[in-house]
Amino acid sequence: QGRLARRRMAGKIKEFQKAITDDLDWKDTVSVTAEHVFVEAHRTWTGPCECVKPMLYRIALDKEDIKFCTADIDKITFLKDAALKDHKDKIKPIFLYYKKGVMKKQIEGVNAPEIQKLLDNI
């Protein structure tokens, strides 16, 4: 209960996703030392998806071993030029699951059942 109380502020969801801001931050966050990292990759002009945030927050309360992050595709060279180059000019967010620095799963768009199933099995 203490953990829940720390994460809630006046009934609102406290920020629980780390914003990855540049290439160095990407490398440090999604590294081989991080066991589980779940990244919501979005475009600068769309921002992170607000509709999926409550679901991810509830999961984050139970899954302390997963690092939840957001990343702006336009600011991370690896995402823009390699991993998500085919995602150019799309509005849908892409959800990426990394285990020890290796991408294991990519989910395009807000597919809540698929996201929930993936995170439940980690």
C-alpha positions in Angstrom: 0.0 0.0 0.0 2.9 2.4 0.7 4.1 2.0 -2.9 0.6 2.8 -4.2 0.4 5.9 -2.0 3.8 7.2 -3.2 2.7 6.8 -6.8 -0.7 8.5 -6.4 -1.0 12.3 -5.9 -4.5 13.6 -5.2 -6.1 10.8 -7.2 -4.0 11.5 -10.3 -1.4 9.3 -11.8 2.1 10.4 -10.8 4.7 10.3 -13.6 6.1 6.7 -13.8 7.6 6.7 -17.3 11.2 7.9 -17.8 11.4 10.2 -20.8 14.4 9.2 -22.9 15.6 12.5 -24.3 18.6 11.8 -26.6 21.0 9.2 -28.0 23.1 8.9 -24.9 20.1 8.6 -22.7 18.8 5.9 -25.0 22.0 3.9 -24.7 22.1 4.3 -20.9 18.5 3.3 -20.5 18.1 0.5 -23.0 21.3 -1.3 -22.2 22.4 -4.9 -21.6 22.3 -4.2 -17.9 18.6 -3.3 -17.9 16.7 -6.6 -17.5 13.3 -5.4 -18.8 12.5 -2.1 -20.6 9.2 -1.2 -22.1 9.4 1.9 -24.3 6.5 3.9 -25.9 8.1 5.5 -29.0 6.2 8.4 -30.4 6.6 11.3 -32.8 7.5 14.9 -31.6 4.2 16.2 -32.9 2.0 13.6 -31.2 3.6 13.1 -27.8 3.1 10.1 -25.6 -0.3 8.4 -25.8 -2.5 9.5 -22.8 -5.2 6.8 -23.3 -2.8 3.9 -22.5 -1.1 5.6 -19.6 -3.6 4.4 -16.9 -3.2 0.7 -18.0 0.6 1.0 -18.0 0.5 2.7 -14.6 -1.5 -0.1 -13.1 0.9 -2.7 -14.5 3.9 -0.7 -13.3 2.6 -0.9 -9.7 2.9 -4.7 -9.8 5.9 -5.0 -12.1 8.7 -3.1 -10.4 11.3 -5.0 -12.4 10.1 -3.4 -15.7 11.5 0.1 -16.5 8.7 2.1 -18.3 9.9 4.8 -20.7 8.8 7.1 -23.5 11.1 8.1 -26.4 10.6 10.7 -29.1 11.4 8.9 -32.4 12.6 12.2 -33.9 15.2 12.8 -31.2 16.7 9.3 -31.0 19.0 8.5 -34.0 18.7 4.7 -33.5 14.9 4.9 -33.7 14.7 7.4 -36.5 17.4 5.9 -38.8 17.3 2.2 -38.0 14.7 0.5 -35.8 11.7 2.6 -36.8 12.6 4.1 -40.2 9.5 2.6 -41.8 7.4 4.4 -39.1 8.1 7.8 -40.7 5.1 10.2 -40.6 2.8 7.7 -38.8 0.7 8.9 -35.9 0.4 5.6 -34.0 2.8 5.0 -31.2 5.1 2.0 -31.2 5.6 0.0 -28.1 9.0 -1.7 -27.8 10.0 -4.4 -25.3 13.7 -4.9 -24.6 15.3 -7.6 -22.6 19.0 -7.0 -21.7 19.4 -4.5 -24.5 17.8 -6.7 -27.2 14.4 -5.8 -28.7 12.1 -8.8 -28.2 8.7 -7.4 -29.2 7.3 -4.5 -31.2 3.6 -3.6 -31.0 2.3 -0.9 -33.4 -0.6 1.2 -32.1 -2.5 1.0 -28.9 -3.4 -2.7 -28.8 -4.2 -2.9 -25.1 -4.9 -6.7 -25.0 -1.5 -7.4 -26.7 0.3 -5.0 -24.5 -1.3 -6.4 -21.3 -0.5 -10.0 -22.4 3.1 -9.1 -23.1 3.7 -7.3 -19.8 1.8 -9.9 -17.7 4.2 -12.6 -19.0 7.4 -10.8 -18.0 
